[in-house]
Amino acid sequence: MVLEEVSQELEGFGNRLLTKIRPLGWECELNPPVFRQYDAWGQRVDHIVTCSAWKRMKEIAAEEGLIAEAYERRYSNWSRVYQAVKLYLFSTASGGFNCPLAMTDGAAKVIESLGTPASLKNAFDHLTSRDPRKFWTSGQWMTERRGGSDVANGTETVARKQPDGTYRLYGFKWFTSAADSDMALTLARIVDAEGHVKQGSGGLSLFFLRVRDEEEKLNSIQVQRLKEKLGTRQMATAELWLNGAKAELISAEGRGVASISNMLNITRIHNVIGAVASMRRMISLSREYALKRVVFGKLLKDHPLHMQTIARMEVQTRGAFLLLMEMVRLLGLAETNMASEQDQLLLRLLVPVAKLYTGKQATAVATEAMESFGGQGYMEDTGLPVIVRDALVLSIWEGTTNVLSLDVLRSLTKSQGQVMAVFFSTVQNKLELASSSAELQPAVQWVRDAAGRLTRFCQGAAAEGAVPMELAARDFSYSLARIYAGALLIEHAARPGSSCTDVCAAQRWCRQELCPVAAELGNGSYSAEESSMDSALVYAGSPAGSRL
């Protein structure tokens, strides 16, 4: 029933994407935001001018319920899956508007997780509205001059309490995406009665603020400049000086990082959506081009090597798509109180794993697909370079690969190893669904073997200590992604009505090295000697080497 209903809605949305949204997205690319600091009379206005297509995209996002869908829960636990599918279709046509939607969704999630307090009810209603006249977008102001992911040590913004209970924020936000948003959530350190602030993550609290007041004047915020970025140029990213911005404390004092973690989970899931969408878009264009382009006397589709190259990208994309769908399925269960403890542990693990792995996949697939067009792929007016540039941010925004790999290790520590037991049992359960399929047995065995090697690695790592595990963190996360995606592809191929290409995709995915961390352990890559040689290799012959 749900599938039938959403299919009809998605068909209408698809038509709108083709006829209305994609042309608007291209307008956003051709007309990036402009910063006008002063008016004609020399008065400072700090106005970020966005094009009409960008403003229309915001209206469409509201009309289509791209945020509302997740919070109305019309389809109970399947609402998140439906929202993710719509965002997946919207992403590469959106002219970069998928980014402010990610932060808007994250802000709504934070407010909901706080119990939607009365002071934030109005903001939540705006963030989740389907009315274009009421819909708000939100920023996420975390990055400051001293760093990105290291917010515990990099946050210098301070909050001074006012007699009316509100706060005034003072500080410099180095990288604020969607700077034209209506509101923002941000971290700051509260100044105590003696004028001191607490350092570290325990000193950070979470604040809500409106960017402009009722008269559309900035909330004691100065825009220093717009960032010159490699990609996502359609969206205004700015340096902001908070010079007494009025804000409301919304977390417990010193619990800012914990409170904003819900936002980070949502934005990381949106990052995965963007990654998978960019992969699918590039492959769709590449395979269509292969039906038309004649080279060396025949169509590209008739060149076996060319088809092999696209087929390898297709396998990667299918694995990434199933990782995404599994993650949002678990999120939907969690948000409707239908998730077991095991489901919640698995979701905590899969979010950083999927984000870091698909970010890397997107870069590889986008550049490979661009190459499949030859010289035309390098031409701006084809639109292909836009997709490639925008994909490159996906392994950086919301945590680089190494930062998220260490986050994966923290999830293991926090759960005292329980999450790995859940991971292995879930993989095993998915493989058992293919027990009656003879053609899937080689793939099943490859995943079982990889899971066995990963189990032995985990057992050995517990005795080795923290340093070798940190060195193995990236390969360990890759192993989790490949093994789990392999199990998902096998599960998908084992279902009734699956196609021969479903089986083929599962087989091909599982032929790769599914457990690189075990292979590298066997090569001695995580030893103290290898670690010291890493630095020697990097700095050999460099003037910086003499300072080591």
Order of alpha helices (4+ residues) and beta strands (2+ residues): alpha-alpha-beta-beta-alpha-alpha-alpha-alpha-alpha-beta-beta-alpha-beta-beta-beta-beta-beta-beta-alpha-beta-beta-alpha-alpha-alpha-alpha-alpha-alpha-alpha-alpha-alpha-alpha-alpha
